[in-house]
Structure formats: C-alpha cells, structure tokens
Amino acid sequence: MPHAYSQAKKAHQHDDEGGVRLQKLLAQAGFGSRRKCEEMITDGRVEVDGELVTTLGTRVDPKRQQVRVDGSRIHINPNHVTLALNKPKKVLSAMEDPKGRYTLRDIVGDKYERIFHMGRLDYDSEGLILMTNDGELSQHVMHPKYEVEKTYVVTLEGKLNGNVCRRLVRTGVQLDDGWIKLDKCVILAARRDQTVVRVTLHSGKNRIVRRIFGSIGYPVTRLVRTQIGPIKLGDLKPGSYRVLSQVEVRSLSKAVGL
C-alpha cells in the first residue's frame, strides 16, 4: 500500500509540472463550468495541436500549443490581447506619424507589446477599430479572403430616398476599381438637406463608403463605424478602448475562419 501511494504521489507531482489542465483552460476561455468543459473533452470536441484529446487532466502550454473546439481555434496565449477602440476624428489610424499627428498609440500607450491595428479608418472618420498582438488573428481579419462584415452610420448631404438605398444593395455602383454593392442600407433619419443611413458591407477597400455615396451625388459629412464582424462599438466613448472578452475573441476568430 505505501508503495502504491508513493507511485500515485509521484504521478500526481508529475501531472502538476508545467502547463494548465485542459478543462481549466476551456473554462477560463468562457466555455462554461469545469464540469461542462470536461464533458466537451470526453465528447470528442477538443483538439490540441491537431490531435483529438478525450483524456481528462491533459495539460497544455497556452503559449506554445493550439487548442480547437468544434474545429475553431480558441485564444489561450496569456500574452495575446485584443482591443476595441473608438477612434475620434482627427486621429491617424497608425501607431506613429512623422508629422506629429495624434495616433492610436497616443490612445493605448505602451501598455501592450507589439500591438497593432487591424484595418484603418480615414483621418476624418470615427468609430470602431480593432487592435491585437495576435499575428494570426490579425492576418485573418485583414485578409481579403474573409472580408469581415462592417457596419457604419453615415450622415449624407441631401435627402436620400429608399429607392436609391435599395439600388445600392441590388445592383450597386461602378467605381474606378469595379462594381461594388452594399449588403444592407437602412435610412435612419431624413430631411431636406441631410440623411442618416446605416450601411453594411464586406469590402475593406480604402474610403469605400465615402466613394460609394460620393459617386451618386451624396457627399459624406460624418462616418462612424459601429461594428466589425460580431464586435460592436456599443457605448464605448470616443478616445477610449476596452479589452475584448474571451467569448468575443472566439466569436471574431470563428468569423474569420480560425
């Protein structure tokens, strides 16, 4: 009996060396209670580095190993962070500027290593910008292949009618670099000299929303991006940012095929 106890104790000590128990990691990533996460493992829904894992107590290194649930990668590297930032007007979508203009770095500071913005907004545009130091996530969010859906609230000069909105969705417009359509176009408010619309599209081309409306005679006077994929701007104040939750990062990863 003492011998068996000694072996069990050694095994337990060995099990505690390095890494984090898989079910604990899943719970920390927002998949529910430890018990629920254990069920996910035994049900064959979890992979580590491409290999199916069904053994409870399996330990993983969050900095070096990749974990997937139902085929989708989960973010477990403790050094990775993803931010939602509300960019005000007159802020450059860059980390530095030789001309000395206000940049995203002036908002987030130097708290996060190697953090960078995923996509841009015009100097005079406002709203949601995502930032991360997760290189793989950044590549997928910005890659044209995935064309993450983006939503904007846009103020236009002139009164836009519903027929024009519907035409932009059905047939689109031809710009210098080809045809482009909106996914959605909803008029939020309209008066004789101004219209506010909410538009959604997948294209990440430079100044695309301003170019679309400008091409049909409705210059944009204000543009605010309110959503990127599943991530919403919400009540985040201009010039401030927040860290995305594990659940949000997971939903964003799924939207871009990770």
C-alpha positions in Angstrom: 0.0 0.0 0.0 2.7 2.5 0.9 4.4 1.7 -2.4 1.2 2.3 -4.4 0.6 5.5 -2.5 4.2 6.6 -3.3 3.7 5.9 -7.0 0.4 7.8 -7.0 2.0 10.7 -5.3 4.8 10.8 -7.9 2.3 10.6 -10.7 0.4 13.5 -9.2 3.6 15.5 -8.8 4.5 14.8 -12.4 1.0 15.8 -13.6 1.3 19.2 -11.8 4.6 20.1 -13.6 4.1 22.6 -16.3 1.1 23.5 -18.4 -2.6 24.0 -17.5 -5.3 21.4 -17.3 -7.3 21.5 -20.5 -10.7 21.7 -18.8 -9.4 24.7 -16.7 -8.2 26.4 -19.8 -11.5 25.9 -21.5 -13.4 27.3 -18.5 -11.1 30.4 -18.5 -11.8 30.8 -22.2 -15.5 31.2 -21.4 -16.9 27.7 -22.3 -18.7 27.3 -19.0 -18.1 25.4 -15.8 -15.2 22.9 -15.4 -17.8 20.1 -15.4 -19.2 21.3 -18.8 -15.7 21.6 -20.2 -14.9 18.1 -19.1 -17.9 16.9 -20.9 -16.7 18.7 -24.1 -13.4 16.9 -23.8 -14.9 13.4 -23.3 -17.4 14.1 -26.1 -14.5 14.4 -28.5 -15.0 18.1 -29.3 -11.5 19.3 -28.4 -8.2 19.1 -30.3 -4.7 20.0 -29.2 -2.2 20.7 -32.0 -4.5 18.9 -34.4 -4.9 15.8 -32.2 -8.2 14.8 -30.6 -8.0 14.8 -26.8 -10.5 12.9 -24.7 -8.4 12.3 -21.6 -9.3 14.5 -18.6 -6.4 16.1 -16.9 -4.4 16.6 -20.1 -2.1 19.6 -19.7 -1.3 22.1 -22.4 1.1 25.0 -22.7 -1.0 28.1 -23.6 1.9 29.9 -25.1 3.0 27.1 -27.5 0.1 24.8 -28.2 -3.0 25.4 -30.3 -6.4 24.3 -28.9 -9.6 24.0 -31.1 -13.2 23.4 -30.0 -15.5 22.1 -32.7 -12.8 23.0 -35.2 -12.5 26.6 -34.2 -9.3 27.9 -32.5 -9.5 29.3 -29.1 -7.2 32.1 -27.8 -5.3 30.8 -24.9 -1.9 32.6 -25.1 -1.9 34.8 -22.0 0.4 37.3 -23.8 -2.3 37.9 -26.5 -4.7 40.8 -26.1 -7.3 42.2 -28.5 -8.8 45.6 -28.0 -11.9 47.5 -29.3 -11.1 51.2 -29.7 -13.3 54.1 -30.5 -11.3 56.4 -32.8 -12.3 60.0 -32.8 -12.0 62.3 -35.8 -8.5 63.8 -36.4 -6.7 60.7 -35.1 -4.5 58.8 -37.6 -5.0 55.1 -37.9 -1.3 54.4 -37.3 1.0 53.7 -34.4 3.2 56.7 -35.2 3.3 59.7 -37.5 6.3 61.6 -38.7 4.1 64.7 -39.0 3.3 64.6 -35.3 -0.4 64.0 -35.6 -2.4 62.2 -32.9 -2.3 58.4 -33.4 -3.7 55.2 -32.0 -0.5 54.9 -29.9 -1.4 58.1 -28.1 -4.7 56.4 -27.0 -3.4 53.0 -26.0 0.0 54.0 -24.8 2.8 51.4 -24.4 1.0 49.0 -22.1 0.7 46.2 -24.7 3.7 44.8 -26.5 3.7 44.6 -30.4 0.0 45.6 -30.6 -1.2 46.8 -33.9 -4.4 47.9 -35.6 -6.4 45.5 -37.8 -7.5 47.8 -40.6 -8.0 51.5 -40.7 -10.4 54.4 -40.6 -10.0 57.7 -42.5 -8.5 60.6 -40.6 -11.9 62.3 -40.5 -13.9 59.1 -39.8 -14.8 57.8 -36.4 -15.7 54.6 -34.6 -14.6 51.0 -34.1 -11.0 49.9 -34.7 -9.8 46.5 -33.5 -6.2 46.1 -32.3 -4.3 43.0 -31.3 -0.8 41.5 -30.9 -2.1 38.1 -32.1 -0.4 37.9 -35.5 -2.6 35.0 -36.8 -5.8 36.7 -35.9 -4.7 40.0 -37.4 -3.8 38.3 -40.7 -7.2 36.7 -40.9 -9.2 39.8 -40.0 -7.4 41.9 -42.7 -7.2 39.2 -45.4 -9.4 40.0 -48.4 -10.4 36.3 -48.5 -12.5 36.7 -45.3 -13.9 40.2 -45.9 -15.3 40.7 -42.5 -18.7 42.4 -42.4 -18.6 46.0 -41.3 -21.4 48.4 -40.3 -21.3 52.2 -40.5 -23.7 55.0 -39.5 -23.3 57.6 -42.2 -24.5 61.2 -42.5 -25.0 62.4 -46.1 -25.6 65.8 -47.7 -29.1 65.8 -49.3 -32.2 63.7 -48.9 -31.7 60.1 -49.9 -34.8 58.1 -50.8 -35.4 54.4 -50.2 -35.2 53.5 -53.9 -31.6 54.7 -54.0 -30.8 52.6 -50.9 -32.4 49.5 -52.4 -30.5 50.1 -55.7 -27.2 50.2 -53.8 -28.0 46.8 -52.4 -29.4 45.2 -55.5 -27.1 46.4 -58.2 -24.5 48.7 -56.6 -22.4 51.3 -58.3 -19.4 51.2 -60.6 -16.3 52.9 -59.2 -12.9 53.3 -60.8 -11.8 49.9 -59.5 -15.0 48.0 -60.3 -18.6 47.4 -59.2 -19.4 47.4 -55.5 -22.7 46.7 -53.7 -23.9 47.3 -50.1 -25.1 44.3 -48.1 -27.6 46.4 -46.3 -28.8 50.0 -46.4 -31.3 51.4 -43.9 -32.4 55.1 -43.7 -32.4 56.1 -40.0 -33.4 59.8 -40.5 -34.0 62.1 -43.4 -34.8 65.7 -44.0 -34.4 68.0 -47.0 -30.7 68.7 -46.7 -29.4 65.7 -44.7 -29.9 61.9 -44.4 -28.5 59.4 -41.9 -28.2 55.8 -43.1 -26.9 52.6 -41.6 -24.9 50.6 -44.1 -23.3 47.2 -44.0 -20.7 45.8 -46.5 -17.8 43.3 -46.7 -15.4 45.3 -48.7 -12.3 46.7 -47.0 -11.2 49.0 -49.8 -9.9 52.4 -49.0 -12.6 55.1 -48.3 -15.2 52.7 -49.9 -18.3 54.1 -48.1 -17.4 57.7 -49.0 -16.6 56.8 -52.6 -19.9 54.9 -53.0 -22.1 57.8 -51.8 -19.9 60.4 -53.4 -20.3 58.7 -56.8 -24.1 59.2 -56.7 -24.0 62.8 -55.5 -24.4 62.4 -51.8 -21.2 63.5 -50.1 -20.5 62.0 -46.6 -20.3 64.6 -43.8 -19.8 62.1 -41.0 -18.9 58.4 -40.8 -18.9 56.2 -37.7 -18.1 52.5 -37.9 -20.2 50.7 -35.3 -19.4 47.1 -35.9 -16.8 44.7 -37.3 -18.0 41.1 -37.6 -19.5 40.2 -34.3 -17.8 43.0 -32.3 -19.9 46.1 -31.6 -18.8 49.6 -30.7 -21.6 49.8 -28.1 -21.3 52.7 -25.6 -17.5 52.9 -25.8 -16.6 56.6 -25.6 -14.5 58.3 -28.3 -10.8 58.1 -27.5 -11.2 55.1 -25.2 -10.8 51.4 -25.6 -11.6 48.1 -23.9 -10.1 44.6 -23.8 -12.3 42.0 -25.6 -13.5 39.1 -23.6 -12.5 35.5 -24.5 -16.1 35.0 -25.8 -15.8 38.0 -28.1 -12.3 37.0 -29.4 -13.6 33.5 -30.0 -16.6 34.8 -32.0 -14.3 37.0 -34.0 -11.9 34.1 -34.7 -14.8 32.0 -35.9 -16.0 34.8 -38.2 -12.6 34.8 -39.9 -12.2 31.1 -40.3 -9.9 30.4 -37.3 
